[in-house]
Amino acid sequence: MSSVPQHAPELRAAAQHLGRRRFLTVTGAAAALAFAVNLPAAGTAAAAELDARRITDNPFTLGVASGDPQPGSVLLWTRLAPAPFETGGGLPAERVQVRWELADDERFRRAVRRGTATAHPEFHHAVHVEVGHLAPGRVYYYRFRVGDWVSETGRTRTAPAESSAAAGLTLAAVSCQAYHDGYFTAYRHLAQDDVDVVFHLGDYLYEYAVDSAGGARKYTDRVLPDVFARETMTLDDYTLRYALYKSDPDLRAAHAAHPFVVTWDDHETENNYAGDTPENSVPPEEFLLRRASAYRAYWENQPLRRPQLPDGPDMRLYRRLHWGRLAQFDILDTRQYRTDQANGDGWKAPTPASEAASQTLPGRTQERWLTDGWRRSRALWNVVPQQVTFSRRNNPAEGDVTLSMDSWDGYPASRERILRGADAARVENLMVLTGDVHVSYAMDIKRDFDDAGSRTVGTEIVTTSVTSGKDGSARPANWAGYLARNPHMKHYDGLRGYATVELGRREARADFKTVSAVTVPGAPLTTAASFVIPVGNPGLHPA
């Protein structure tokens, strides 16, 4: 590569950044160099500033969002893209000044804060504004302006003060929204639901190709461009795929209505990857470059704060949030640090390889971070939003001893360390929020899943998918087998939708909400099942 010698110092820096194991080829390092420096420093000095009068089409096509509410601050997001399905979003490689406003009322008669942020071309004109010095436990409204263009209005909130008793909190859990599998009808209902915060538990997008008809959406009034008819591999691919997903009005409505707390699973990068091990046999440096692209696009297109800014192919996504003294949320990342799935992945019989103490799903550092956080927690509820099924899922077929190697069942030593940590911290009201499996479950977390009489130490709420798996059914073919072979499983439903959880000081209530179909738009919402979990007495009881 002819340009390598003149960039030798930068390549050496990239080698130090990526580490010897990752710095495998000069070509790979040169490509990785684009991700080695994350702040638009030199690029900012070189980039001109765009006159907003030159923006002749609405730049707010991807909507607005907020995320990670804290007691004194909110995070506001938008990304400018007047032509969202074009590389670069229809803007030149120039900086754009974006004004933002925060108010007590949705008509903005009582402004609380306002300011200006720069949308950098290096970040695909994404804007992340951290607004501080706000009152805790308050609802706020926000919007953005570029020239004469004004975004839609978003609604967000701050968390209660950390010392606050906080009487209650209602959250929604969502996951798995394959665009090509159907309409985001569940989000239209969620936008109108009365919740305080939404937890997205992974698979915000899928890397698979989307055809010109939108897959199961079967568009007859539009044709999607060919840029979506391929698997995402590059930064441009991932950026355009987020634009496709955020072009959906129901998803935009949910983001505008509620703050989101997001974490990823696998499809935001590649199916079933584990750490730096890809699904398929490609050179490691190629996968790490793909991972760097996927992580960079994730941050640019999600309402995340500065500590989550990726550093090359690494991104610190696990983090801790509080809702007064009512709830502590420990948001996990079970993809980036896991050891490779044992036994070739899939549903396999447990072996010494899968049961080895070295197997870890969140990584040993994150395991300790979680259990140390529980020891310091003063919250009534300790909630763990994460990706894959935590509780045992015995195969529904009688006599079949296989378990999912991609879930915590494939990492039992890691799960045991977590449960020991909960015991040591004397966590009484443990709740795990899960996505991934495209069905909803309600499960008691048993201290020993091999003993049906073992004590219950927590509750797992597994939300179904928004669309993935297409329409589904309320009682899949394996419904009876699953319930019979898993007595700790109190609910199983295969329709699409979301879950809500109301945390109170005496009990929690979980509602599983489903839509009848996603391959046609506009399906009604139904509450399929409801449970209560008393404080100090872990376990699910029908409401």
QUIMO-V220844 format. One record per residue. N is the residue number from 1. RES is the residue in one small letter. PHI is phi in radians with two decimals (NA if undefined). PSI is psi in degrees with one decimal (NA if undefined). NEAR is the number of other ideal C-beta (glycine too) atoms within 10 Angstrom. Layout:
{{N | RES | PHI | PSI | NEAR} {N | RES | PHI | PSI | NEAR}}
This chain:
{{1 | m | NA | 119.2 | 9} {2 | s | -1.13 | -25.2 | 5} {3 | s | -1.50 | -5.4 | 7} {4 | v | -1.08 | -49.1 | 13} {5 | p | -0.99 | -40.6 | 8} {6 | q | -1.25 | -14.0 | 9} {7 | h | -1.90 | 20.4 | 16} {8 | a | -0.96 | -44.3 | 10} {9 | p | -1.06 | -40.8 | 8} {10 | e | -1.16 | -36.5 | 15} {11 | l | -1.17 | -38.1 | 19} {12 | r | -1.12 | -38.7 | 12} {13 | a | -1.12 | -40.2 | 15} {14 | a | -1.12 | -36.6 | 23} {15 | a | -1.10 | -43.2 | 17} {16 | q | -1.12 | -37.9 | 11} {17 | h | -1.15 | -45.1 | 19} {18 | l | -1.45 | -22.5 | 23} {19 | g | 1.58 | 155.4 | 10} {20 | r | -1.02 | -41.8 | 8} {21 | r | -1.10 | -33.9 | 10} {22 | r | -1.56 | -24.0 | 20} {23 | f | -1.48 | 80.7 | 19} {24 | l | -1.70 | -31.3 | 16} {25 | t | -2.48 | 154.3 | 12} {26 | v | -1.11 | -39.5 | 14} {27 | t | -1.08 | -46.2 | 13} {28 | g | -1.09 | -40.2 | 19} {29 | a | -1.16 | -38.5 | 24} {30 | a | -1.10 | -42.0 | 16} {31 | a | -1.19 | -37.1 | 19} {32 | a | -1.21 | -19.9 | 23} {33 | l | -1.00 | -31.9 | 17} {34 | a | -1.07 | -23.5 | 16} {35 | f | -1.81 | -4.8 | 23} {36 | a | -1.26 | -28.3 | 18} {37 | v | -2.01 | 117.7 | 17} {38 | n | -1.70 | -25.0 | 15} {39 | l | -1.55 | 137.2 | 12} {40 | p | -1.30 | 80.1 | 16} {41 | a | -1.54 | -77.4 | 10} {42 | a | -1.06 | -38.1 | 10} {43 | g | -1.08 | -35.0 | 15} {44 | t | -1.15 | -41.2 | 14} {45 | a | -1.14 | -33.7 | 7} {46 | a | -1.43 | -30.6 | 9} {47 | a | -1.29 | 136.8 | 18} {48 | a | -1.35 | 166.9 | 10} {49 | e | -1.75 | 129.1 | 11} {50 | l | -1.37 | 131.3 | 21} {51 | d | -1.24 | 118.3 | 11} {52 | a | -1.01 | -22.3 | 16} {53 | r | -1.18 | -16.4 | 8} {54 | r | -1.40 | -10.1 | 11} {55 | i | -1.51 | 103.3 | 18} {56 | t | -1.73 | -5.6 | 10} {57 | d | -2.16 | 154.6 | 10} {58 | n | -0.94 | 119.0 | 13} {59 | p | -1.47 | -5.7 | 28} {60 | f | -1.79 | 40.6 | 21} {61 | t | -1.21 | -19.4 | 20} {62 | l | -1.68 | 4.4 | 25} {63 | g | 1.40 | -163.9 | 21} {64 | v | -2.31 | 162.3 | 24} {65 | a | -2.76 | 162.1 | 27} {66 | s | -2.41 | 162.1 | 26} {67 | g | -2.81 | 168.6 | 24} {68 | d | 0.78 | 63.7 | 24} {69 | p | -1.10 | 134.6 | 26} {70 | q | -2.15 | 165.7 | 17} {71 | p | -1.02 | -35.3 | 20} {72 | g | -2.06 | 10.4 | 14} {73 | s | -2.69 | 159.0 | 16} {74 | v | -2.28 | 154.9 | 26} {75 | l | -1.94 | 123.0 | 23} {76 | l | -1.93 | 142.9 | 26} {77 | w | -2.38 | 145.5 | 24} {78 | t | -2.76 | 167.1 | 29} {79 | r | -2.44 | 129.5 | 26} {80 | l | -1.41 | 125.8 | 27} {81 | a | -2.77 | 81.2 | 27} {82 | p | -1.11 | -23.4 | 18} {83 | a | -2.22 | 78.7 | 14} {84 | p | -1.12 | -23.1 | 19} {85 | f | -1.64 | 13.4 | 16} {86 | e | -1.94 | 145.3 | 14} {87 | t | -1.02 | 129.0 | 14} {88 | g | 1.57 | -5.5 | 14} {89 | g | 1.21 | 12.2 | 23} {90 | g | 1.51 | 10.3 | 18} {91 | l | -2.03 | 148.8 | 21} {92 | p | -1.26 | 169.2 | 12} {93 | a | -1.36 | 63.7 | 14} {94 | e | -2.35 | 153.7 | 15} {95 | r | -1.28 | 148.8 | 20} {96 | v | -2.26 | 130.8 | 24} {97 | q | -1.50 | 127.1 | 15} {98 | v | -2.09 | 122.7 | 24} {99 | r | -1.55 | 143.4 | 15} {100 | w | -2.28 | 153.4 | 20} {101 | e | -2.40 | 143.0 | 19} {102 | l | -2.26 | 133.7 | 22} {103 | a | -2.47 | 164.3 | 18} {104 | d | -1.35 | -21.8 | 15} {105 | d | -2.29 | 153.7 | 12} {106 | e | -1.29 | -8.9 | 14} {107 | r | -1.63 | -1.4 | 9} {108 | f | 1.07 | 36.3 | 16} {109 | r | -1.42 | -24.6 | 8} {110 | r | -2.09 | 81.1 | 9} {111 | a | -1.18 | 138.9 | 11} {112 | v | -1.88 | -45.7 | 18} {113 | r | -2.54 | 150.2 | 17} {114 | r | -2.64 | 157.7 | 14} {115 | g | -3.04 | -170.0 | 11} {116 | t | -2.27 | 136.7 | 10} {117 | a | -2.16 | 153.8 | 17} {118 | t | -1.74 | 127.3 | 15} {119 | a | -1.63 | 110.8 | 24} {120 | h | -1.57 | 139.5 | 19} {121 | p | -1.10 | -28.3 | 21} {122 | e | -1.08 | -25.3 | 20} {123 | f | -1.87 | 26.3 | 20} {124 | h | 0.92 | 35.8 | 24} {125 | h | 1.01 | 34.1 | 28} {126 | a | -1.41 | 149.0 | 22} {127 | v | -2.21 | 124.7 | 21} {128 | h | -2.12 | 112.6 | 22} {129 | v | -1.99 | 118.6 | 20} {130 | e | -1.70 | 109.5 | 13} {131 | v | -1.71 | 118.3 | 21} {132 | g | -1.90 | -174.9 | 9} {133 | h | 1.03 | 43.1 | 8} {134 | l | -1.86 | 161.6 | 20} {135 | a | -1.29 | 139.0 | 12} {136 | p | -1.28 | 155.0 | 19} {137 | g | 1.10 | 37.4 | 17} {138 | r | -2.19 | 148.6 | 15} {139 | v | -1.57 | 137.3 | 12} {140 | y | -2.31 | 160.0 | 24} {141 | y | -2.10 | 147.7 | 19} {142 | y | -2.52 | 160.1 | 28} {143 | r | -2.81 | 167.5 | 21} {144 | f | -2.17 | 156.5 | 25} {145 | r | -2.39 | 140.1 | 18} {146 | v | -2.35 | 114.0 | 23} {147 | g | 1.01 | -125.7 | 17} {148 | d | -1.61 | -1.3 | 8} {149 | w | -1.48 | 136.3 | 17} {150 | v | -2.18 | 132.0 | 14} {151 | s | -1.28 | 170.4 | 23} {152 | e | -1.14 | 165.1 | 14} {153 | t | -1.59 | 132.9 | 16} {154 | g | -1.86 | 157.2 | 27} {155 | r | -2.11 | 130.7 | 16} {156 | t | -2.46 | -174.9 | 27} {157 | r | -2.74 | 156.5 | 18} {158 | t | -1.63 | 156.3 | 20} {159 | a | -1.33 | 158.5 | 28} {160 | p | -1.12 | 160.9 | 23} {161 | a | -1.00 | 145.7 | 16} {162 | e | -1.07 | -27.1 | 17} {163 | s | -1.51 | -3.9 | 11} {164 | s | -1.27 | 142.0 | 16} {165 | a | -1.19 | -32.7 | 11} {166 | a | 0.91 | 101.5 | 23} {167 | a | -1.16 | -33.6 | 11} {168 | g | -2.87 | 164.9 | 14} {169 | l | -2.69 | 134.0 | 22} {170 | t | -2.02 | 122.3 | 16} {171 | l | -2.04 | 157.7 | 23} {172 | a | -2.05 | 145.5 | 24} {173 | a | -2.08 | 129.7 | 25} {174 | v | -2.35 | 160.8 | 28} {175 | s | -2.93 | 165.8 | 28} {176 | c | 0.98 | 85.3 | 26} {177 | q | -2.18 | 68.9 | 28} {178 | a | -1.14 | 116.2 | 23} {179 | y | -1.01 | -40.7 | 26} {180 | h | -1.33 | -4.4 | 20} {181 | d | -1.71 | -6.2 | 25} {182 | g | 2.70 | -174.6 | 30} {183 | y | -1.50 | 149.6 | 24} {184 | f | -1.49 | 47.8 | 25} {185 | t | -1.04 | -35.8 | 23} {186 | a | -1.02 | -34.7 | 31} {187 | y | -1.21 | -33.6 | 24} {188 | r | -1.07 | -41.9 | 20} {189 | h | -1.21 | -40.3 | 19} {190 | l | -1.11 | -35.7 | 25} {191 | a | -1.05 | -27.3 | 20} {192 | q | -1.70 | -4.8 | 11} {193 | d | -1.40 | 153.3 | 18} {194 | d | -1.63 | 83.7 | 10} {195 | v | -2.17 | 157.5 | 21} {196 | d | -1.56 | -33.0 | 20} {197 | v | -2.76 | 149.7 | 22} {198 | v | -2.00 | 130.7 | 24} {199 | f | -1.82 | 117.9 | 26} {200 | h | -1.69 | 120.2 | 26} {201 | l | -1.77 | 17.4 | 27} {202 | g | 2.12 | 163.1 | 25} {203 | d | 1.03 | 52.8 | 25} {204 | y | -1.14 | -35.3 | 26} {205 | l | -2.40 | 169.7 | 24} {206 | y | -2.10 | 142.5 | 24} {207 | e | -1.37 | -10.3 | 21} {208 | y | -1.25 | 157.2 | 17} {209 | a | -1.12 | 146.2 | 13} {210 | v | -2.09 | 124.2 | 21} {211 | d | -1.35 | 176.0 | 15} {212 | s | -1.14 | -20.8 | 13} {213 | a | -1.64 | 4.8 | 14} {214 | g | 1.30 | 27.5 | 20} {215 | g | 1.11 | -127.5 | 22} {216 | a | -1.17 | -12.5 | 17} {217 | r | -1.24 | -26.7 | 23} {218 | k | 0.89 | 57.3 | 11} {219 | y | -1.06 | 135.8 | 12} {220 | t | -2.02 | -11.6 | 7} {221 | d | -1.87 | 3.6 | 4} {222 | r | -2.73 | 160.3 | 9} {223 | v | -2.26 | 120.4 | 11} {224 | l | -1.32 | 142.7 | 20} {225 | p | -1.20 | 162.5 | 11} {226 | d | -1.16 | -14.8 | 10} {227 | v | -1.08 | -19.3 | 16} {228 | f | -1.65 | -7.8 | 22} {229 | a | -1.53 | 38.3 | 11} {230 | r | -2.68 | 159.1 | 12} {231 | e | -1.23 | 143.5 | 12} {232 | t | -1.26 | 129.5 | 26} {233 | m | -2.32 | -37.8 | 15} {234 | t | -1.85 | 170.0 | 15} {235 | l | -1.04 | -42.0 | 21} {236 | d | -1.08 | -40.3 | 15} {237 | d | -1.03 | -49.2 | 19} {238 | y | -1.16 | -40.0 | 24} {239 | t | -1.08 | -44.0 | 23} {240 | l | -1.16 | -34.5 | 22} {241 | r | -1.18 | -38.0 | 25} {242 | y | -1.08 | -37.7 | 24} {243 | a | -1.09 | -39.6 | 22} {244 | l | -1.07 | -47.4 | 19} {245 | y | -1.13 | -43.1 | 19} {246 | k | -1.36 | -4.1 | 21} {247 | s | -1.30 | -12.9 | 17} {248 | d | -1.31 | 123.8 | 20} {249 | p | -1.17 | -28.7 | 13} {250 | d | -1.25 | -39.3 | 19} {251 | l | -1.14 | -43.0 | 25} {252 | r | -1.09 | -37.9 | 23} {253 | a | -1.12 | -41.3 | 19} {254 | a | -1.14 | -41.7 | 29} {255 | h | -1.11 | -40.5 | 27} {256 | a | -1.21 | -27.2 | 21} {257 | a | -1.47 | -30.4 | 19} {258 | h | -2.46 | 148.1 | 25} {259 | p | -1.21 | 143.1 | 25} {260 | f | -1.93 | 146.1 | 24} {261 | v | -2.05 | 116.3 | 20} {262 | v | -1.96 | 147.4 | 24} {263 | t | -2.53 | 155.4 | 26} {264 | w | -1.74 | 166.6 | 24} {265 | d | -2.06 | -126.8 | 25} {266 | d | -1.72 | -38.4 | 21} {267 | h | -1.23 | -17.1 | 24} {268 | e | -1.08 | -17.3 | 26} {269 | t | -2.12 | -69.8 | 26} {270 | e | -2.82 | 144.5 | 20} {271 | n | -0.94 | 127.9 | 17} {272 | n | 0.98 | 26.4 | 17} {273 | y | -1.22 | 157.2 | 23} {274 | a | -2.35 | 107.5 | 19} {275 | g | 1.08 | -120.6 | 15} {276 | d | -1.80 | 19.8 | 17} {277 | t | -1.76 | 117.1 | 13} {278 | p | -1.37 | 169.7 | 20} {279 | e | -1.16 | -41.2 | 15} {280 | n | -1.91 | 168.5 | 8} {281 | s | -1.45 | 82.6 | 6} {282 | v | -2.05 | 156.5 | 11} {283 | p | -0.98 | 140.6 | 12} {284 | p | -0.97 | -37.6 | 14} {285 | e | -1.16 | -31.5 | 21} {286 | e | -1.15 | -43.2 | 16} {287 | f | -1.17 | -39.0 | 21} {288 | l | -1.14 | -33.5 | 24} {289 | l | -1.18 | -39.8 | 24} {290 | r | -1.12 | -41.8 | 23} {291 | r | -1.11 | -40.1 | 25} {292 | a | -1.06 | -41.9 | 24} {293 | s | -1.10 | -45.8 | 24} {294 | a | -1.13 | -42.5 | 27} {295 | y | -1.17 | -41.2 | 26} {296 | r | -1.08 | -45.0 | 24} {297 | a | -1.14 | -35.7 | 26} {298 | y | -1.06 | -48.9 | 22} {299 | w | -1.13 | -41.8 | 19} {300 | e | -1.10 | -28.7 | 23} {301 | n | -1.91 | 10.8 | 26} {302 | q | -2.21 | 154.0 | 25} {303 | p | -1.38 | 76.6 | 24} {304 | l | -2.04 | 151.6 | 25} {305 | r | -1.50 | 171.3 | 15} {306 | r | -1.03 | -36.7 | 10} {307 | p | -1.04 | -18.1 | 10} {308 | q | -1.59 | 2.1 | 21} {309 | l | -1.03 | 126.0 | 17} {310 | p | -1.20 | 152.5 | 22} {311 | d | -2.11 | 93.9 | 14} {312 | g | 1.09 | -133.1 | 23} {313 | p | -1.50 | 19.3 | 24} {314 | d | -2.15 | 146.6 | 19} {315 | m | -2.70 | 124.4 | 22} {316 | r | -1.45 | 92.9 | 13} {317 | l | -1.68 | -26.6 | 22} {318 | y | -1.26 | 139.6 | 21} {319 | r | -2.85 | 171.8 | 18} {320 | r | -2.23 | 132.3 | 13} {321 | l | -2.21 | 155.8 | 19} {322 | h | -2.22 | 148.7 | 21} {323 | w | -2.12 | 78.4 | 26} {324 | g | 1.01 | -142.3 | 22} {325 | r | -1.72 | 10.8 | 19} {326 | l | -1.37 | -45.3 | 21} {327 | a | -2.55 | 141.3 | 25} {328 | q | -1.99 | 130.4 | 23} {329 | f | -1.95 | 119.3 | 24} {330 | d | -1.89 | 98.9 | 21} {331 | i | -1.48 | 121.3 | 20} {332 | l | -1.75 | 160.0 | 27} {333 | d | -2.14 | 106.9 | 22} {334 | t | -1.80 | 19.7 | 29} {335 | r | -1.98 | -46.1 | 25} {336 | q | -1.22 | -27.0 | 22} {337 | y | -2.05 | 1.1 | 20} {338 | r | -1.25 | 151.4 | 23} {339 | t | -1.30 | 160.3 | 18} {340 | d | -1.11 | 145.8 | 15} {341 | q | -1.04 | 136.7 | 23} {342 | a | -1.37 | 161.0 | 18} {343 | n | 1.07 | 26.1 | 16} {344 | g | 1.35 | 18.1 | 9} {345 | d | 1.22 | -173.8 | 16} {346 | g | 1.29 | -166.8 | 12} {347 | w | -1.59 | 111.6 | 16} {348 | k | -2.39 | 158.8 | 19} {349 | a | -1.21 | 139.9 | 12} {350 | p | -1.02 | 145.5 | 16} {351 | t | -2.40 | 169.9 | 11} {352 | p | -0.95 | -30.6 | 7} {353 | a | -1.15 | -43.6 | 16} {354 | s | -1.31 | -27.1 | 19} {355 | e | -1.67 | 5.0 | 14} {356 | a | -1.14 | 145.7 | 14} {357 | a | -1.11 | -23.7 | 10} {358 | s | -1.28 | -17.3 | 9} {359 | q | -1.26 | 129.2 | 20} {360 | t | -2.47 | 137.1 | 21} {361 | l | -1.53 | -50.0 | 29} {362 | p | -1.58 | -1.6 | 25} {363 | g | 1.53 | 147.3 | 19} {364 | r | -1.15 | -34.6 | 13} {365 | t | -1.11 | -44.3 | 11} {366 | q | -1.23 | -33.3 | 22} {367 | e | -1.00 | -48.8 | 19} {368 | r | -1.15 | -39.5 | 13} {369 | w | -1.00 | -42.5 | 16} {370 | l | -1.16 | -51.7 | 22} {371 | t | -1.22 | -34.0 | 20} {372 | d | -1.12 | -39.3 | 12} {373 | g | -1.11 | -35.7 | 17} {374 | w | -1.14 | -37.8 | 21} {375 | r | -1.12 | -29.6 | 11} {376 | r | -1.63 | -6.0 | 9} {377 | s | -1.20 | 138.4 | 19} {378 | r | -1.96 | 11.3 | 10} {379 | a | -1.46 | 151.6 | 21} {380 | l | -1.23 | -44.9 | 22} {381 | w | -1.92 | 131.2 | 24} {382 | n | -1.93 | 110.2 | 22} {383 | v | -1.96 | 135.2 | 28} {384 | v | -2.08 | 94.8 | 22} {385 | p | -1.33 | 124.6 | 25} {386 | q | -2.71 | -167.8 | 27} {387 | q | -1.81 | -55.4 | 28} {388 | v | -1.91 | 157.4 | 25} {389 | t | -0.98 | 125.0 | 22} {390 | f | -1.49 | -43.8 | 25} {391 | s | -1.33 | 160.3 | 23} {392 | r | -1.07 | 136.4 | 22} {393 | r | -2.16 | 94.6 | 23} {394 | n | -1.18 | 139.2 | 19} {395 | n | -0.97 | 134.7 | 19} {396 | p | -1.18 | -16.7 | 19} {397 | a | -1.41 | 125.0 | 12} {398 | e | -0.96 | 128.6 | 8} {399 | g | 1.50 | -9.3 | 6} {400 | d | -1.50 | 119.1 | 13} {401 | v | -1.73 | 8.0 | 10} {402 | t | -1.25 | 150.4 | 15} {403 | l | -2.29 | 163.2 | 21} {404 | s | -1.33 | 115.7 | 20} {405 | m | -1.28 | -15.4 | 24} {406 | d | -1.54 | -11.8 | 25} {407 | s | -1.83 | -173.1 | 23} {408 | w | -1.09 | -21.4 | 26} {409 | d | -1.11 | -25.0 | 24} {410 | g | -1.49 | -1.6 | 27} {411 | y | -2.40 | 55.9 | 26} {412 | p | -1.10 | -30.2 | 19} {413 | a | -1.17 | -37.6 | 14} {414 | s | -1.14 | -43.3 | 23} {415 | r | -1.10 | -39.8 | 22} {416 | e | -1.11 | -38.7 | 15} {417 | r | -1.12 | -37.7 | 19} {418 | i | -1.15 | -45.4 | 22} {419 | l | -1.17 | -35.7 | 21} {420 | r | -1.12 | -38.7 | 12} {421 | g | -1.12 | -38.1 | 18} {422 | a | -1.14 | -39.4 | 21} {423 | d | -1.08 | -47.9 | 13} {424 | a | -1.09 | -34.4 | 11} {425 | a | -1.49 | -4.3 | 18} {426 | r | 0.99 | 45.6 | 9} {427 | v | -1.29 | 119.4 | 22} {428 | e | -1.67 | -35.8 | 15} {429 | n | -2.09 | 77.0 | 21} {430 | l | -1.65 | 133.5 | 21} {431 | m | -2.38 | 131.6 | 23} {432 | v | -1.93 | 129.9 | 23} {433 | l | -1.85 | 131.8 | 27} {434 | t | -2.38 | 152.2 | 28} {435 | g | -2.17 | -136.3 | 31} {436 | d | 1.39 | -44.1 | 25} {437 | v | -1.64 | -0.3 | 23} {438 | h | 1.15 | 20.5 | 23} {439 | v | -2.49 | 167.1 | 23} {440 | s | -1.90 | 139.2 | 29} {441 | y | -2.26 | 151.1 | 25} {442 | a | -2.15 | 122.6 | 23} {443 | m | -2.37 | 140.3 | 25} {444 | d | -1.36 | 132.7 | 21} {445 | i | -1.50 | 116.3 | 24} {446 | k | -1.63 | 145.5 | 21} {447 | r | -1.15 | -32.1 | 15} {448 | d | -2.41 | 106.0 | 13} {449 | f | -1.25 | -11.4 | 18} {450 | d | -1.43 | -9.4 | 7} {451 | d | -2.11 | 108.3 | 9} {452 | a | -1.06 | -24.5 | 10} {453 | g | -1.59 | 3.0 | 7} {454 | s | -1.09 | 152.2 | 14} {455 | r | -1.20 | 150.6 | 12} {456 | t | -1.51 | 129.2 | 17} {457 | v | -2.00 | -3.4 | 18} {458 | g | 3.13 | -172.5 | 25} {459 | t | -2.31 | 139.5 | 25} {460 | e | -2.02 | 126.0 | 23} {461 | i | -1.91 | 112.9 | 27} {462 | v | -1.84 | 116.4 | 30} {463 | t | -1.49 | 145.7 | 31} {464 | t | -1.28 | -179.7 | 31} {465 | s | -1.43 | 159.9 | 29} {466 | v | -1.29 | -41.9 | 32} {467 | t | -2.49 | -26.1 | 30} {468 | s | -1.01 | 132.1 | 24} {469 | g | 1.66 | 1.8 | 20} {470 | k | 1.09 | -145.2 | 17} {471 | d | -1.15 | -39.4 | 18} {472 | g | 1.23 | -170.3 | 25} {473 | s | -2.63 | 153.8 | 13} {474 | a | -1.11 | -37.4 | 13} {475 | r | -2.20 | 90.2 | 11} {476 | p | -1.05 | 166.7 | 18} {477 | a | -1.02 | -29.1 | 9} {478 | n | -1.67 | 14.6 | 15} {479 | w | -1.01 | -53.1 | 16} {480 | a | -1.15 | -39.0 | 12} {481 | g | -1.13 | -41.2 | 17} {482 | y | -1.08 | -48.0 | 18} {483 | l | -1.15 | -35.9 | 15} {484 | a | -1.20 | -38.3 | 12} {485 | r | -1.61 | -2.1 | 18} {486 | n | -2.35 | 79.0 | 21} {487 | p | -1.06 | -19.1 | 12} {488 | h | -1.40 | -7.4 | 21} {489 | m | -1.55 | 114.4 | 22} {490 | k | -1.75 | -10.4 | 18} {491 | h | -2.74 | 142.4 | 20} {492 | y | -2.65 | 125.1 | 24} {493 | d | -2.53 | 140.2 | 22} {494 | g | -1.90 | 12.2 | 21} {495 | l | -1.46 | 168.5 | 26} {496 | r | -1.55 | 161.1 | 33} {497 | g | 2.68 | -138.0 | 27} {498 | y | -2.78 | 172.6 | 29} {499 | a | -2.11 | 146.8 | 28} {500 | t | -2.10 | 147.1 | 22} {501 | v | -2.30 | 124.5 | 25} {502 | e | -1.81 | 114.4 | 17} {503 | l | -1.66 | 124.3 | 26} {504 | g | -2.19 | -179.9 | 17} {505 | r | -1.49 | -11.6 | 14} {506 | r | -1.95 | -29.4 | 10} {507 | e | -2.84 | 167.8 | 17} {508 | a | -1.99 | 152.2 | 25} {509 | r | -2.23 | 130.6 | 15} {510 | a | -2.00 | 129.9 | 25} {511 | d | -2.11 | 128.5 | 19} {512 | f | -1.76 | 115.7 | 26} {513 | k | -1.95 | 131.8 | 24} {514 | t | -2.29 | 155.2 | 23} {515 | v | -1.97 | 150.2 | 25} {516 | s | -1.27 | -24.2 | 17} {517 | a | -2.80 | 154.0 | 17} {518 | v | -2.17 | -9.1 | 28} {519 | t | -1.40 | -8.4 | 16} {520 | v | -2.23 | 144.8 | 14} {521 | p | -1.37 | 159.5 | 13} {522 | g | 1.48 | 16.4 | 9} {523 | a | -1.15 | 145.3 | 22} {524 | p | -1.27 | 163.0 | 10} {525 | l | -1.80 | 136.9 | 18} {526 | t | -2.28 | 143.0 | 13} {527 | t | -1.53 | 111.4 | 12} {528 | a | -1.41 | -31.1 | 17} {529 | a | -2.87 | 153.6 | 19} {530 | s | -2.45 | 142.3 | 15} {531 | f | -2.41 | 154.8 | 21} {532 | v | -2.09 | 149.1 | 16} {533 | i | -2.23 | 107.8 | 24} {534 | p | -1.19 | 145.0 | 12} {535 | v | -1.11 | 133.4 | 15} {536 | g | 1.38 | 1.1 | 9} {537 | n | -2.44 | 71.7 | 11} {538 | p | -1.01 | 139.1 | 19} {539 | g | 2.47 | 148.2 | 18} {540 | l | -1.58 | 135.6 | 22} {541 | h | -2.28 | 132.3 | 11} {542 | p | -0.96 | 136.0 | 10} {543 | a | -1.35 | NA | 12}}
